[in-house]
């Protein structure tokens, strides 16, 4: 148990002093709780020797009242300190987790269980800041009170002190066995909770697919199975604790019974006064109560320790810029030199080399799964390369901190994510301290000021999580406004116009033109008009560069790029033909 207490105090970091102070106040509360024993001893002595008077009653009541007041104030301070420390420690853990997630490679999120991360940030920290913190203080307080009473009994009669100490040590032995039993089950308990969280998250994220394919029964079964597993593990854990908790309670009762039995025996053989014998009997009840309280609360200490281990394991995730420096590049020339990258032993990028001069436009085309998005993710260091290197301004991107590297990039993705916040704050995400005037100016350049102002609350309109309350084209333009306000020298467009309806495409093209003006641009695109004017076009096929050059050069060469353009023109012609045929009909 004491190892768990040390682990908790170490984990509390800068809140350690508050936790220690809470324990100190808990110790003094234990001391004041023992005042009732002194009051009983004083009253019994006066009654037995026939000297009891009103003064005896007032003094006894005064001792009890002093103990109650002292315990009350100590308890108040202890609760305030442990509550403040518990909530601050949990908040700090969440913030550290969020910071680590910012700098983790994207591959981490594919390898880690989303349920574990979610469970750590929510359930684990929640229990740590409330229940487990309080349990630790109450457990320690119960053991401190028992220790204080044991020392007091030694002062009255060393024999009873030894009996109490023996019962205390036996109780700690059983308590230790209970914690070891908890070690076996607590790991499974946390994994089952993570599994249930993951199943529910997957169900919620995929609810549209589940409904459209009428798979609710199968999906519900997966969620039900995960919840049933969590329920079964929790029950087995409690069932494993029951015999040991019962034995712990029996030991506490036997310790009290031993004190009563020995006190009566010592009184009968004349080696203990009646006053002390009666006081020992009163003390036995206090010993039992404090041991029971401390033991019951300590049952959760293993869970607290495992929660801390789980948080620490998540906080130990790999990060990418621990050795980086805050660098401002002299220019925005980008060089990709012999880059190779594998994921799960599968080669995604193989020997790619590209020079992207400052102010130029690079278009990346190719079939689905060829490695286009992965290459962009390597350029902005969402992953680290396995071979070769990527430089920005002549410096390897691994020399930068991620913050200083990403300052140079503005990104617009095919699948836009907007936060459950106001439109102004979603745009301001690119520049947190931007004024509303700056936000509106960026929105105008992104061709989205008109539709925003038409909303019920304008820029203060709260959009649903993921931007669920607005159209895809509107989301894209808001994301472009976000990139415009960031004003980074390099812009990456990952098929930003791929899924936009014709009504929004013209506005979106205008917004992109504003965003990319005088910038270095890297774009992944399938549409001919978005790539034909690029300074350089690379065709990625199976992770390799199949072709490289301008539009006219590649068309003269023939090959994959010319095939790609031909297929696109054929597709456009088919769509136009269908539309014309339908209109004639």
N, C-alpha and C positions, 0 to 999 in steps of 0.2 A: 504493500500500500504506500509506503513511504517513497518507493521508487516512482510510483505514479504521481505523487504530490510534487516531487522534484521535476518530473517531466512537464507537469502542468505549469509550474512556476517558470521553468526555462522557456516554455512556449509563449508565455505571456509577455516576454520581451520587456519593453519600456513600462509595461503595466505591472511588472513584478513587484515593485515597491508597494503598490496599492494592494496587491494580493497578500503580500507579507503583512501589511498593516491590518488587513481584514482578519488574518489569522491571529495576530497579536490581540486585537479587540475581542476575537473569539475566545482566546485564552483568558483574558480578564473577565469575560462574561462567565466562563466556567468557574473562575475564582469567586465571583459574586454569587453564583448559584449555590455554592457551598456554604454561604452565610446561614442558610436555613439549618444546616447541621450544627453550626455554632449556637444558634438561637435555641435549638432543641436541647443541646447539652447544658446551656445555662439554665433553662427553665426546669429541666429534669433535676439538676443538682439542687436547686432551691426547693422544689417540691419534696424531694426525698429527705432532705435534712431539716424540713419543717420551717424554712425561712422565707417561703414564698410570700410575696406581697404584691400590691399594685405596681410597685417599682419593678418587680420581676417581670410582670406582664408588659409594662411599657418598654423596658429594656429589650425584652425578647422581640416585641413588635418592631422596635426601632432597628434591631439587627436585621430582621426579615425585610423591613421596608428599605433599609440601606442596600441590602443585597438585590432587591427587586429593581430599585432605581439604577443602581450600578449596572445590573445585567441589561436593563432596558436601553440605556444610553450606549452601552458597548454593542448591543445587538443592532441598534440603529446605524451606528458608524460602520459596523462590520458589513451589514447588508448593502449600505450605500457604496462602500469601497469595492466589495466584490462584484456588485452589479455594474458599476462603472468600469471596473477592470475587465469583467467578462464581456460586456458589449463592445468595449473598445478593442479588446484582443480579437474578437470575432470579426469586427469591422476591418481591422488591420489585416487579418488573414484574407478576407475577401478582396481587399485592395491589392495585396501582394499577389494574389492569384490572378486578378485582372491584369496587373502589370506583367506578370510572367507570360500570360497568354498572348499579350501584345508582341512579345519578342520570340515566341515559339515558332519553329518552322511549321509550314502548313502540313507537312507530313505527320506531325504530332497529332493533329486532330483526326487523321485517318486511322492512326494506330490506337489512340486512346478511346475508351468507352465514354461517349457523350454523357451517359447516365452517371458515370463516376464524377465527372467534372461538375455536372449539375447538382448531384447529391452533396458534394463537398461544399459548393458555394451556397447551398440552401439548407438542407436538413442537418448536415454535420455542423456547420457554423451556428445554425439556430440552436441546436441542442447544447452546443458548447457554451454559448453566451448566456443561456438561461439555466436549464436543469442541471447540467453537469457541473457548472461553476458552483451553484448553490449546494449541490450534493457534496462536493469536495469540502467546502467550508463547514457544513453540518457534520460531516464525517470526522474531520479533524477536531472540531469543537467537542464532539462526543467523546473522542479519545482523550482530549485534553482534560475534560471534566473528570473522566475516570481516573486519569493520572493524578489530578489535584486531590481527589477524594482518597486515593490510595496513599498518597504522601501524608494526608491529614490523619488517616487511620494508623499509619506507622507512628505518628506523634502520640496518639492515644494509647496504642497497644501494638507492639511490634509483631506479635503473633498473628493478630487479625490483619495487619498490614501484609504479612507474608501470604496469608490465605487469599487475600484480595489480589495480590500480585500474581499468584499462581493461577487464579481464575482468569485474570486479564491476559496472561501469556497463552493459556490454553485457548481462549477466545480468539486471539490473534493468529494462532496456528490454524484453526478452523477457517478463519477469514481468509488466510493465505491460500488454503486449498480451494476455497470458493473462487478466488481470483484466477487460479490456474485452470479451473473448470471453465471459467468465462473466456480464457484465452483460446480455447479450442473452438468455441461457438461464435465468438464475436466477429471473427473474420468472415465466416459464412453469413452472419447477420448483415454485415455491411454490404457484402456482395449481392445478397438477395434484395436489399433495398435499392442498390444501384441498378439491378436488373429490372425491378419494378418501375423505377423512374425512367429508364431507357425505353421500356415497352410502352409506357404512357406517352412519352415524347414522340416516339415513332408513330403511334396511333394518331396523335393529334396532327403531326406534320403531314401524314398521308391520308387524312380523312377524305379529301376530295377523290383520290384514287379508290379508296375503299368503298365509297358510296357509288361511284360510277361503275365499278365492276361487281357491285353487290357482294363484296367480300367481308361485310361487317361481322358475320359469324366467325370466320377464320381469324380476323384481326382481334375480335373480342376474346377469342380463345387464347391467343398469345398473351394479351394483357391479363386475362383471368389466371392463366398458368403462372405468370410472373408474380402476380399478387398472392396467389395460393402458395407459391414457393416461399415468399417472404413471410407469410402467415405461419407456414409449417416450421420454418427455421426459428422464428420468434417463439413459437410454442415450445419447440424442443429446447431452446436456450433457457426459457423459464422453467421447464420441467427439470433440466439439469441442475438449476439453482435451488429448486425447492428443498431437496433433502439436506443440502449443506446449509441453507438459510435456517431450516428448522433445527438442525444440529447446533448452529450458531446461537439460536434463541435458547435452546436447552442449556448450553454451556453458560450463557448469561444468567439464567435462572438458577442453575446449580451453584454458580459463584455466589449469588445472593443467599441461597439456602445454606451454603457452607459457612458464610459469615454468621448467619443466625444461629446455626447449630453449634459452632465453636464458641460463640459468645455465651450461649446458655450453659455449655459445658464448663467453660472457665468460671462462670458465676457460681455454678453448683459446687465446683471444687474449691471455691474461695479465692481464686487467683485473679478475679475481676470484680469490680464493684458493680452494684445494680445499676448505677447511673451510666457507667460505660457500656454495660451489656445492653441496656435499652437503646443507647445511642448507636451502638453497632447495628442493632436490628433496623433502626431507621436508615442508617447509611447503606444497608444491604439493598434496600429498595431503590435508592438513588444510583447505586452501582449498576443494578440490573437495567434501569431505564436508560442510563447514558450509554452502556454497552450496546443495548438493542438499537438505539438511535444511530450511533456511529456505525454499527455493523450493517444495518439496512441501507444507509446512505452509501457506504463504501462499496456496495454491490455494483454500483454504476461507475466506479472509478476505472474499472477495466475498459468499459465502453468509452469513457472519456480519453483514456490513454490511446485506445485504438483509433478514435476520431482524430486525435492529434497526429498519430502516425500516418493516417490517411491524408490529412491536410499537408503534412510535410512531404509525403511521397509525391503529391500533386505539385507542390511548390518546387520540387526538385526536377521538374520537367526541363529538357534542354532548351537553352536560349541561344540566340545567334550573334549577339553583339557585346558579350561581356568584355572583350578585349578591344572593342572598337573605339575610335576617336571621333570627336565632333569636328567634321571636316566640311568646309565649303569649297566645292570644286572650282577650279579656274575657268572651266568651260563645261559644256554638256556633251562633249564627244563621248560616244559609247562604243566600246570595242568588245566583241565576243570572240574569244580566242580558243579554238579547239575544245569547245565545251561538250562534256558528256554528263549525262544524268540518268540514274536508274532508280526505279521505284519498285520495291518488293522483288528485287533481282531481275526486273524487266527493264530493258534499255528503252528509255523514252527519247532522249536526245543523244545523238552520236556524232561527235566531231564537227560541231557547227562553229563556223567563224563568220562574223559579219562586222563591218565598220559602219557606224551610224554617225556621220558628222553633225555637229551642232547646227540646228536650224533646218535640217533635212527631214524628209518624210520617208519612212520605211513601211511598206505594206507586206504583210505575211499572209500567204494563201496556201491552201492545201486541203486535203480531205480530212474528214472528221477523225479524231484520234491520232493525227499525224505528229502532234507535239507543239502546235502553235501556241496554245495558252501556256503550256509548261515552259516554253522558251521565254515568254513575257514574264512569267513568275520568277524565273531565274534571274532575269535582268533587274527586276525590282527586289530581288533577294527574299522572296517568300520561301524559297528553298535555297540551299547551298549546292553548288555544282560538285560533282564527284571528280570531274577531270577538267583541265583547262582553267580559264579564269574569265571574269567579266570586269571591265573597268569603266569607271565614270570619271571624266576629266583626268585620265591617266592614272587613277588610283584604283586598286582592286576594291570592289564593293565590300569585301570582307574587312577592309581597314576602317570602314565607316561604322558608327553606331547606326542602328536602324532608323532612329529619329532623324539623324542628319542626312541619311541616304534618302529616305522617303520624302523629305522636304522638297526634293527635286522632281518628284513625280506627281502628276495628277492622273487619276484613273477613272474611266467610265466603262462599266461592265455591261455585258448583255443582260444579265439578270441583276437588276438594281435592287438594293436593299435600303429601305428608308425606315427610320426609327419611329416608334410610337411617341411622337412629339409634334410640336408645331412645325409648319412648313419653314418658318424663319429659322428655327433651330436646326432643322435638317440641312438647310443651305449653309448655315453658319458653322456646320460641322467642319467645313474646309478652313474656317478661320474663326475660332471660338470667340474672339473679342470684336468681331465685326459689328458695326452699327447697322441699324435697320436700313439706313440710306445705302450702305454698301451692299446689303443683302438684296435690296430692290434693284440696284444697278446691275448686279450679277444676274438677277432673274430676267431683267429686260434683255440683256445680251443673250441669254439662253432662251428667249422667246417664250417665257412662261409667266411673265408679270400679269398679262391679261386674264388668263384663266385663274390665277391665284386670287386676284382682286375680285373675281366674280364669285368666289366661295363665300359662305356665310360670315366667316370671321377673317377673311383675307389671309394675311401672313400668320395670324394667330390661330388659324384653323389647325386642329390636331388631326393628323392622319393616322389611320390604323397601323398596327405593326406590319412592317414590310411594305407599307404604302398601299394597303388593301383597298382603301376608299377612293383611289384615283386610278386613271387609266395607265396602260403601259407606256404610251408616248409621253404623258405628263410626268410620270416617274423618271423617265430618261432625261427629260429637260431639266427637272429639279436636280438630278445627279450631275448634269453638265453645269448648272449654275453653281453647284457645290465645288466642282473642279475649277470653274472660272474664278471664284472668290479666293480659292487657295493660290491661284496664279503661279503655279510651278512651271519651270522652264521646259519640262518634258511631259508630254501627254501620251498616255497609253489608252487606246480604244480597242476593247475586246468585243468585236462584233456588235457595236453599240446600236446599229440600225437593223439588226437581223430580224427582229420580231416586231417591228413597228408597222402600224397600219398606214395605208397611203395618205390618209388625211393628216397624220402627224409627221410623215417623212420629210416633207418640204421644210416645216418648222424645225425639225430636228437637224436637218442638214445645215440650216442657217445657224443654229446654236453651235454645232460642231465647228463651223467655219469661224465663229467668234472665239471659241475655246482654243483653237489650234493656231490662231494668227501669231506669226513670229515665234513659233515654238518648234522644238524637236518633237516629231510625231512618230509613234510606232502604232500601227493599226493592224488588227486582224479583221479581215473582211471577206465576204463572199460576193459582194455586188461590184460589178464592173466599174461603175462610175466613181466608186469610192477608192479604187486602187489605180486606175489608169494614169492619173496625174502624179503618182508617187515618184520621188526621186530614185527610189530603189525598190524592187520587188523581189522577195525570195519565196520560192516554192518549197514547202517542207513536206517531205514524204517519208514515213516510217522513221521519223526522228533525224533525218538527214536533209541537207539542202540539195534538192534535185535540180533547181535552176535559180539563177540570180541575174538581175538586170533591170532595165526600164521596160515599160509596157511594149514599146515598139521593138526593142531588141528581142524580147522574149517571144513576141508574135512572129518575128522573122525566123527565130530558132525552131519554132514548132515545139513539139513535146508536150509535157504535162500542162504547162500554162496555157498554151494555145487550145488544148483539149478542154481545159477548164473554162476558158472564155467561150468556146463554141457551145459547150453544154449550157452555160448560163444564157447565151443568146437564144438557143433553142427553147429553153424553159420559158424565157420572157415571151417569145413568139407564140408558144403554145397557150400561155395564159391570155395573151391578147386575142388570139384566134378563138378561144373558148368564149371570151367575153363578147366578141363580135357576133359569134354564132347565136349566143343566147339572146342578144338584143334583137337580132333578126327574127328569131323565133317568137 
